[in-house]
Amino acid sequence: MTTQGSAESSRYGTVQVQVTFTGARLTAITLLQAPDSGRSLTALPRLQEEAIKAQSADIDTITGATETSESYKTSLQAAIDARGNR
C-alpha cells in the first residue's frame, strides 16, 4: 500500500513524502517534493534511513536542518496516518 503525506512548507522549501507499506512494515519513503540546496540535501537521506529503521515518524531532527526535519516528520506522519484511513 502506498500513501502520500501532506506538503509541508518552510522557508527552505516544501517537503512531501510518499510511503510504501508491505504488510505492516514501512518499506520505502519517496520524496515527492524537497528543498534542493543547503543542509537539506544531506539531511533528507538520513531522515529517510532513520524513519525506516524506526518504522515511524518519531525520529530526531538533524542539527542544522531543523525546519526541513520538522517538515519531513510532519509529512511522514500524515502519510502513516493516511494508511489507517484506508
Jmol script that loads the backbone (N, CA, C; Angstrom):
load data "model"
ATOM      1  N   MET A   1       0.843  -1.169   0.000  1.00  0.00           N
ATOM      2  CA  MET A   1       0.000   0.000   0.000  1.00  0.00           C
ATOM      3  C   MET A   1       0.892   1.238   0.000  1.00  0.00           C
ATOM      4  N   THR A   2       0.505   2.222  -0.788  1.00  0.00           N
ATOM      5  CA  THR A   2       1.257   3.473  -0.881  1.00  0.00           C
ATOM      6  C   THR A   2       0.339   4.630  -0.518  1.00  0.00           C
ATOM      7  N   THR A   3       0.847   5.545   0.319  1.00  0.00           N
ATOM      8  CA  THR A   3       0.090   6.737   0.697  1.00  0.00           C
ATOM      9  C   THR A   3       0.992   7.958   0.611  1.00  0.00           C
ATOM     10  N   GLN A   4       0.365   9.115   0.439  1.00  0.00           N
ATOM     11  CA  GLN A   4       1.113  10.368   0.374  1.00  0.00           C
ATOM     12  C   GLN A   4       0.887  11.178   1.632  1.00  0.00           C
ATOM     13  N   GLY A   5       1.960  11.869   2.038  1.00  0.00           N
ATOM     14  CA  GLY A   5       1.859  12.787   3.151  1.00  0.00           C
ATOM     15  C   GLY A   5       1.493  14.175   2.670  1.00  0.00           C
ATOM     16  N   SER A   6       1.273  15.054   3.605  1.00  0.00           N
ATOM     17  CA  SER A   6       0.953  16.440   3.289  1.00  0.00           C
ATOM     18  C   SER A   6       2.196  17.160   2.780  1.00  0.00           C
ATOM     19  N   ALA A   7       1.982  18.208   1.999  1.00  0.00           N
ATOM     20  CA  ALA A   7       3.075  19.068   1.545  1.00  0.00           C
ATOM     21  C   ALA A   7       3.309  20.099   2.644  1.00  0.00           C
ATOM     22  N   GLU A   8       4.488  20.073   3.244  1.00  0.00           N
ATOM     23  CA  GLU A   8       4.822  20.934   4.378  1.00  0.00           C
ATOM     24  C   GLU A   8       5.864  21.964   3.960  1.00  0.00           C
ATOM     25  N   SER A   9       5.529  23.233   4.117  1.00  0.00           N
ATOM     26  CA  SER A   9       6.415  24.312   3.679  1.00  0.00           C
ATOM     27  C   SER A   9       7.202  24.904   4.835  1.00  0.00           C
ATOM     28  N   SER A  10       8.422  25.288   4.531  1.00  0.00           N
ATOM     29  CA  SER A  10       9.252  26.060   5.453  1.00  0.00           C
ATOM     30  C   SER A  10       9.975  27.112   4.621  1.00  0.00           C
ATOM     31  N   ARG A  11      10.767  27.934   5.252  1.00  0.00           N
ATOM     32  CA  ARG A  11      11.468  28.967   4.482  1.00  0.00           C
ATOM     33  C   ARG A  11      12.523  28.378   3.550  1.00  0.00           C
ATOM     34  N   TYR A  12      12.836  27.104   3.712  1.00  0.00           N
ATOM     35  CA  TYR A  12      13.836  26.461   2.862  1.00  0.00           C
ATOM     36  C   TYR A  12      13.223  25.655   1.722  1.00  0.00           C
ATOM     37  N   GLY A  13      11.908  25.541   1.705  1.00  0.00           N
ATOM     38  CA  GLY A  13      11.238  24.809   0.641  1.00  0.00           C
ATOM     39  C   GLY A  13      10.172  23.881   1.190  1.00  0.00           C
ATOM     40  N   THR A  14       9.547  23.168   0.293  1.00  0.00           N
ATOM     41  CA  THR A  14       8.448  22.272   0.640  1.00  0.00           C
ATOM     42  C   THR A  14       8.939  20.827   0.666  1.00  0.00           C
ATOM     43  N   VAL A  15       8.451  20.092   1.650  1.00  0.00           N
ATOM     44  CA  VAL A  15       8.756  18.666   1.761  1.00  0.00           C
ATOM     45  C   VAL A  15       7.441  17.897   1.695  1.00  0.00           C
ATOM     46  N   GLN A  16       7.415  16.879   0.849  1.00  0.00           N
ATOM     47  CA  GLN A  16       6.279  15.962   0.792  1.00  0.00           C
ATOM     48  C   GLN A  16       6.812  14.570   0.510  1.00  0.00           C
ATOM     49  N   VAL A  17       6.308  13.600   1.259  1.00  0.00           N
ATOM     50  CA  VAL A  17       6.764  12.226   1.076  1.00  0.00           C
ATOM     51  C   VAL A  17       5.621  11.314   0.665  1.00  0.00           C
ATOM     52  N   GLN A  18       6.007  10.217   0.078  1.00  0.00           N
ATOM     53  CA  GLN A  18       5.099   9.107  -0.230  1.00  0.00           C
ATOM     54  C   GLN A  18       5.695   7.883   0.445  1.00  0.00           C
ATOM     55  N   VAL A  19       4.876   7.122   1.129  1.00  0.00           N
ATOM     56  CA  VAL A  19       5.387   5.947   1.826  1.00  0.00           C
ATOM     57  C   VAL A  19       4.754   4.680   1.270  1.00  0.00           C
ATOM     58  N   THR A  20       5.527   3.619   1.315  1.00  0.00           N
ATOM     59  CA  THR A  20       5.058   2.314   0.870  1.00  0.00           C
ATOM     60  C   THR A  20       5.137   1.350   2.041  1.00  0.00           C
ATOM     61  N   PHE A  21       4.044   0.646   2.254  1.00  0.00           N
ATOM     62  CA  PHE A  21       3.980  -0.382   3.284  1.00  0.00           C
ATOM     63  C   PHE A  21       3.872  -1.740   2.614  1.00  0.00           C
ATOM     64  N   THR A  22       4.615  -2.694   3.132  1.00  0.00           N
ATOM     65  CA  THR A  22       4.469  -4.085   2.735  1.00  0.00           C
ATOM     66  C   THR A  22       3.966  -4.807   3.973  1.00  0.00           C
ATOM     67  N   GLY A  23       2.704  -5.184   3.941  1.00  0.00           N
ATOM     68  CA  GLY A  23       2.081  -5.684   5.156  1.00  0.00           C
ATOM     69  C   GLY A  23       2.017  -4.544   6.156  1.00  0.00           C
ATOM     70  N   ALA A  24       2.511  -4.785   7.346  1.00  0.00           N
ATOM     71  CA  ALA A  24       2.514  -3.749   8.373  1.00  0.00           C
ATOM     72  C   ALA A  24       3.810  -2.943   8.394  1.00  0.00           C
ATOM     73  N   ARG A  25       4.787  -3.324   7.579  1.00  0.00           N
ATOM     74  CA  ARG A  25       6.109  -2.676   7.607  1.00  0.00           C
ATOM     75  C   ARG A  25       6.213  -1.511   6.642  1.00  0.00           C
ATOM     76  N   LEU A  26       6.807  -0.438   7.122  1.00  0.00           N
ATOM     77  CA  LEU A  26       7.168   0.707   6.286  1.00  0.00           C
ATOM     78  C   LEU A  26       8.425   0.298   5.524  1.00  0.00           C
ATOM     79  N   THR A  27       8.318   0.164   4.209  1.00  0.00           N
ATOM     80  CA  THR A  27       9.435  -0.376   3.432  1.00  0.00           C
ATOM     81  C   THR A  27      10.112   0.634   2.525  1.00  0.00           C
ATOM     82  N   ALA A  28       9.433   1.744   2.209  1.00  0.00           N
ATOM     83  CA  ALA A  28      10.055   2.740   1.335  1.00  0.00           C
ATOM     84  C   ALA A  28       9.452   4.108   1.592  1.00  0.00           C
ATOM     85  N   ILE A  29      10.300   5.125   1.459  1.00  0.00           N
ATOM     86  CA  ILE A  29       9.864   6.514   1.544  1.00  0.00           C
ATOM     87  C   ILE A  29      10.434   7.229   0.331  1.00  0.00           C
ATOM     88  N   THR A  30       9.556   7.843  -0.437  1.00  0.00           N
ATOM     89  CA  THR A  30       9.957   8.569  -1.637  1.00  0.00           C
ATOM     90  C   THR A  30       9.667  10.045  -1.439  1.00  0.00           C
ATOM     91  N   LEU A  31      10.618  10.886  -1.802  1.00  0.00           N
ATOM     92  CA  LEU A  31      10.395  12.326  -1.739  1.00  0.00           C
ATOM     93  C   LEU A  31       9.651  12.778  -2.985  1.00  0.00           C
ATOM     94  N   LEU A  32       8.491  13.386  -2.795  1.00  0.00           N
ATOM     95  CA  LEU A  32       7.738  13.951  -3.908  1.00  0.00           C
ATOM     96  C   LEU A  32       8.125  15.407  -4.127  1.00  0.00           C
ATOM     97  N   GLN A  33       8.411  16.104  -3.029  1.00  0.00           N
ATOM     98  CA  GLN A  33       8.894  17.480  -3.075  1.00  0.00           C
ATOM     99  C   GLN A  33       9.965  17.618  -2.000  1.00  0.00           C
ATOM    100  N   ALA A  34      11.017  18.375  -2.317  1.00  0.00           N
ATOM    101  CA  ALA A  34      12.093  18.557  -1.342  1.00  0.00           C
ATOM    102  C   ALA A  34      12.908  19.792  -1.684  1.00  0.00           C
ATOM    103  N   PRO A  35      13.434  20.481  -0.664  1.00  0.00           N
ATOM    104  CA  PRO A  35      14.373  21.567  -0.925  1.00  0.00           C
ATOM    105  C   PRO A  35      15.586  21.004  -1.659  1.00  0.00           C
ATOM    106  N   ASP A  36      16.168  21.804  -2.527  1.00  0.00           N
ATOM    107  CA  ASP A  36      17.274  21.291  -3.346  1.00  0.00           C
ATOM    108  C   ASP A  36      18.596  21.992  -3.079  1.00  0.00           C
ATOM    109  N   SER A  37      18.743  22.513  -1.867  1.00  0.00           N
ATOM    110  CA  SER A  37      20.006  23.171  -1.550  1.00  0.00           C
ATOM    111  C   SER A  37      20.276  23.101  -0.051  1.00  0.00           C
ATOM    112  N   GLY A  38      21.474  23.511   0.302  1.00  0.00           N
ATOM    113  CA  GLY A  38      21.846  23.600   1.707  1.00  0.00           C
ATOM    114  C   GLY A  38      21.918  22.255   2.400  1.00  0.00           C
ATOM    115  N   ARG A  39      21.731  22.312   3.690  1.00  0.00           N
ATOM    116  CA  ARG A  39      21.843  21.105   4.517  1.00  0.00           C
ATOM    117  C   ARG A  39      20.730  20.103   4.264  1.00  0.00           C
ATOM    118  N   SER A  40      19.654  20.567   3.638  1.00  0.00           N
ATOM    119  CA  SER A  40      18.555  19.650   3.328  1.00  0.00           C
ATOM    120  C   SER A  40      19.028  18.495   2.460  1.00  0.00           C
ATOM    121  N   LEU A  41      19.962  18.771   1.580  1.00  0.00           N
ATOM    122  CA  LEU A  41      20.452  17.732   0.667  1.00  0.00           C
ATOM    123  C   LEU A  41      21.072  16.556   1.411  1.00  0.00           C
ATOM    124  N   THR A  42      21.761  16.838   2.493  1.00  0.00           N
ATOM    125  CA  THR A  42      22.359  15.748   3.263  1.00  0.00           C
ATOM    126  C   THR A  42      21.428  15.235   4.359  1.00  0.00           C
ATOM    127  N   ALA A  43      20.519  16.088   4.825  1.00  0.00           N
ATOM    128  CA  ALA A  43      19.623  15.688   5.910  1.00  0.00           C
ATOM    129  C   ALA A  43      18.548  14.712   5.451  1.00  0.00           C
ATOM    130  N   LEU A  44      17.993  14.928   4.282  1.00  0.00           N
ATOM    131  CA  LEU A  44      16.852  14.118   3.844  1.00  0.00           C
ATOM    132  C   LEU A  44      17.160  12.624   3.733  1.00  0.00           C
ATOM    133  N   PRO A  45      18.281  12.221   3.155  1.00  0.00           N
ATOM    134  CA  PRO A  45      18.580  10.777   3.136  1.00  0.00           C
ATOM    135  C   PRO A  45      18.747  10.188   4.540  1.00  0.00           C
ATOM    136  N   ARG A  46      19.314  10.964   5.447  1.00  0.00           N
ATOM    137  CA  ARG A  46      19.472  10.485   6.828  1.00  0.00           C
ATOM    138  C   ARG A  46      18.115  10.322   7.506  1.00  0.00           C
ATOM    139  N   LEU A  47      17.220  11.281   7.273  1.00  0.00           N
ATOM    140  CA  LEU A  47      15.882  11.192   7.849  1.00  0.00           C
ATOM    141  C   LEU A  47      15.146   9.961   7.315  1.00  0.00           C
ATOM    142  N   GLN A  48      15.287   9.716   6.023  1.00  0.00           N
ATOM    143  CA  GLN A  48      14.650   8.552   5.406  1.00  0.00           C
ATOM    144  C   GLN A  48      15.159   7.260   6.047  1.00  0.00           C
ATOM    145  N   GLU A  49      16.457   7.158   6.182  1.00  0.00           N
ATOM    146  CA  GLU A  49      17.058   5.963   6.778  1.00  0.00           C
ATOM    147  C   GLU A  49      16.575   5.754   8.211  1.00  0.00           C
ATOM    148  N   GLU A  50      16.572   6.823   8.990  1.00  0.00           N
ATOM    149  CA  GLU A  50      16.154   6.720  10.388  1.00  0.00           C
ATOM    150  C   GLU A  50      14.678   6.353  10.511  1.00  0.00           C
ATOM    151  N   ALA A  51      13.844   6.918   9.645  1.00  0.00           N
ATOM    152  CA  ALA A  51      12.406   6.633   9.704  1.00  0.00           C
ATOM    153  C   ALA A  51      12.118   5.173   9.369  1.00  0.00           C
ATOM    154  N   ILE A  52      12.812   4.638   8.393  1.00  0.00           N
ATOM    155  CA  ILE A  52      12.600   3.231   8.046  1.00  0.00           C
ATOM    156  C   ILE A  52      13.082   2.326   9.177  1.00  0.00           C
ATOM    157  N   LYS A  53      14.208   2.667   9.784  1.00  0.00           N
ATOM    158  CA  LYS A  53      14.688   1.885  10.935  1.00  0.00           C
ATOM    159  C   LYS A  53      13.694   1.936  12.089  1.00  0.00           C
ATOM    160  N   ALA A  54      13.177   3.146  12.365  1.00  0.00           N
ATOM    161  CA  ALA A  54      12.259   3.340  13.491  1.00  0.00           C
ATOM    162  C   ALA A  54      10.846   2.859  13.187  1.00  0.00           C
ATOM    163  N   GLN A  55      10.530   2.716  11.896  1.00  0.00           N
ATOM    164  CA  GLN A  55       9.174   2.355  11.477  1.00  0.00           C
ATOM    165  C   GLN A  55       8.152   3.378  11.955  1.00  0.00           C
ATOM    166  N   SER A  56       8.591   4.647  12.022  1.00  0.00           N
ATOM    167  CA  SER A  56       7.694   5.716  12.460  1.00  0.00           C
ATOM    168  C   SER A  56       8.297   7.075  12.116  1.00  0.00           C
ATOM    169  N   ALA A  57       7.515   8.116  12.390  1.00  0.00           N
ATOM    170  CA  ALA A  57       7.981   9.487  12.197  1.00  0.00           C
ATOM    171  C   ALA A  57       8.607  10.036  13.474  1.00  0.00           C
ATOM    172  N   ASP A  58       8.694   9.217  14.499  1.00  0.00           N
ATOM    173  CA  ASP A  58       9.274   9.635  15.774  1.00  0.00           C
ATOM    174  C   ASP A  58      10.790   9.467  15.709  1.00  0.00           C
ATOM    175  N   ILE A  59      11.424  10.417  15.007  1.00  0.00           N
ATOM    176  CA  ILE A  59      12.872  10.388  14.803  1.00  0.00           C
ATOM    177  C   ILE A  59      13.445  11.743  15.197  1.00  0.00           C
ATOM    178  N   ASP A  60      14.741  11.782  15.415  1.00  0.00           N
ATOM    179  CA  ASP A  60      15.400  13.030  15.796  1.00  0.00           C
ATOM    180  C   ASP A  60      15.517  13.971  14.608  1.00  0.00           C
ATOM    181  N   THR A  61      15.513  15.273  14.914  1.00  0.00           N
ATOM    182  CA  THR A  61      15.786  16.259  13.874  1.00  0.00           C
ATOM    183  C   THR A  61      17.284  16.269  13.592  1.00  0.00           C
ATOM    184  N   ILE A  62      17.639  16.747  12.418  1.00  0.00           N
ATOM    185  CA  ILE A  62      19.039  16.848  12.026  1.00  0.00           C
ATOM    186  C   ILE A  62      19.521  18.255  12.357  1.00  0.00           C
ATOM    187  N   THR A  63      20.573  18.357  13.150  1.00  0.00           N
ATOM    188  CA  THR A  63      21.139  19.653  13.504  1.00  0.00           C
ATOM    189  C   THR A  63      21.535  20.404  12.244  1.00  0.00           C
ATOM    190  N   GLY A  64      21.106  21.652  12.166  1.00  0.00           N
ATOM    191  CA  GLY A  64      21.408  22.478  11.005  1.00  0.00           C
ATOM    192  C   GLY A  64      20.357  22.388   9.916  1.00  0.00           C
ATOM    193  N   ALA A  65      19.431  21.456  10.072  1.00  0.00           N
ATOM    194  CA  ALA A  65      18.330  21.302   9.106  1.00  0.00           C
ATOM    195  C   ALA A  65      17.030  21.070   9.883  1.00  0.00           C
ATOM    196  N   THR A  66      16.856  21.853  10.930  1.00  0.00           N
ATOM    197  CA  THR A  66      15.725  21.654  11.834  1.00  0.00           C
ATOM    198  C   THR A  66      14.387  21.833  11.133  1.00  0.00           C
ATOM    199  N   GLU A  67      14.233  22.912  10.363  1.00  0.00           N
ATOM    200  CA  GLU A  67      12.946  23.161   9.708  1.00  0.00           C
ATOM    201  C   GLU A  67      12.628  22.089   8.673  1.00  0.00           C
ATOM    202  N   THR A  68      13.614  21.695   7.911  1.00  0.00           N
ATOM    203  CA  THR A  68      13.413  20.626   6.930  1.00  0.00           C
ATOM    204  C   THR A  68      13.066  19.324   7.647  1.00  0.00           C
ATOM    205  N   SER A  69      13.749  19.038   8.744  1.00  0.00           N
ATOM    206  CA  SER A  69      13.466  17.826   9.521  1.00  0.00           C
ATOM    207  C   SER A  69      12.032  17.822  10.035  1.00  0.00           C
ATOM    208  N   GLU A  70      11.589  18.943  10.572  1.00  0.00           N
ATOM    209  CA  GLU A  70      10.231  19.026  11.105  1.00  0.00           C
ATOM    210  C   GLU A  70       9.198  18.873   9.992  1.00  0.00           C
ATOM    211  N   SER A  71       9.451  19.489   8.841  1.00  0.00           N
ATOM    212  CA  SER A  71       8.538  19.350   7.697  1.00  0.00           C
ATOM    213  C   SER A  71       8.481  17.897   7.238  1.00  0.00           C
ATOM    214  N   TYR A  72       9.630  17.250   7.183  1.00  0.00           N
ATOM    215  CA  TYR A  72       9.711  15.838   6.780  1.00  0.00           C
ATOM    216  C   TYR A  72       8.896  14.969   7.735  1.00  0.00           C
ATOM    217  N   LYS A  73       9.106  15.161   9.024  1.00  0.00           N
ATOM    218  CA  LYS A  73       8.420  14.338  10.018  1.00  0.00           C
ATOM    219  C   LYS A  73       6.908  14.551   9.978  1.00  0.00           C
ATOM    220  N   THR A  74       6.473  15.789   9.750  1.00  0.00           N
ATOM    221  CA  THR A  74       5.040  16.075   9.672  1.00  0.00           C
ATOM    222  C   THR A  74       4.418  15.416   8.448  1.00  0.00           C
ATOM    223  N   SER A  75       5.081  15.528   7.301  1.00  0.00           N
ATOM    224  CA  SER A  75       4.580  14.888   6.085  1.00  0.00           C
ATOM    225  C   SER A  75       4.562  13.370   6.243  1.00  0.00           C
ATOM    226  N   LEU A  76       5.613  12.832   6.821  1.00  0.00           N
ATOM    227  CA  LEU A  76       5.694  11.388   7.041  1.00  0.00           C
ATOM    228  C   LEU A  76       4.573  10.905   7.956  1.00  0.00           C
ATOM    229  N   GLN A  77       4.326  11.625   9.036  1.00  0.00           N
ATOM    230  CA  GLN A  77       3.259  11.218   9.955  1.00  0.00           C
ATOM    231  C   GLN A  77       1.903  11.261   9.261  1.00  0.00           C
ATOM    232  N   ALA A  78       1.686  12.270   8.414  1.00  0.00           N
ATOM    233  CA  ALA A  78       0.420  12.356   7.667  1.00  0.00           C
ATOM    234  C   ALA A  78       0.257  11.155   6.739  1.00  0.00           C
ATOM    235  N   ALA A  79       1.344  10.728   6.109  1.00  0.00           N
ATOM    236  CA  ALA A  79       1.282   9.559   5.222  1.00  0.00           C
ATOM    237  C   ALA A  79       1.002   8.288   6.020  1.00  0.00           C
ATOM    238  N   ILE A  80       1.623   8.157   7.170  1.00  0.00           N
ATOM    239  CA  ILE A  80       1.386   6.992   8.028  1.00  0.00           C
ATOM    240  C   ILE A  80      -0.064   6.985   8.508  1.00  0.00           C
ATOM    241  N   ASP A  81      -0.556   8.153   8.914  1.00  0.00           N
ATOM    242  CA  ASP A  81      -1.941   8.258   9.374  1.00  0.00           C
ATOM    243  C   ASP A  81      -2.925   7.933   8.254  1.00  0.00           C
ATOM    244  N   ALA A  82      -2.599   8.325   7.022  1.00  0.00           N
ATOM    245  CA  ALA A  82      -3.485   8.072   5.878  1.00  0.00           C
ATOM    246  C   ALA A  82      -3.664   6.575   5.646  1.00  0.00           C
ATOM    247  N   ARG A  83      -2.670   5.802   5.986  1.00  0.00           N
ATOM    248  CA  ARG A  83      -2.765   4.344   5.838  1.00  0.00           C
ATOM    249  C   ARG A  83      -3.898   3.796   6.684  1.00  0.00           C
ATOM    250  N   GLY A  84      -4.053   4.339   7.871  1.00  0.00           N
ATOM    251  CA  GLY A  84      -5.108   3.880   8.767  1.00  0.00           C
ATOM    252  C   GLY A  84      -6.504   4.250   8.308  1.00  0.00           C
ATOM    253  N   ASN A  85      -6.589   5.239   7.427  1.00  0.00           N
ATOM    254  CA  ASN A  85      -7.892   5.691   6.936  1.00  0.00           C
ATOM    255  C   ASN A  85      -8.334   4.959   5.681  1.00  0.00           C
ATOM    256  N   ARG A  86      -7.565   3.971   5.249  1.00  0.00           N
ATOM    257  CA  ARG A  86      -7.928   3.235   4.024  1.00  0.00           C
ATOM    258  C   ARG A  86      -8.451   1.872   4.357  1.00  0.00           C
TER     259      ARG A  86
END
end "model"
wireframe off; spacefill off
backbone 0.3
color backbone group
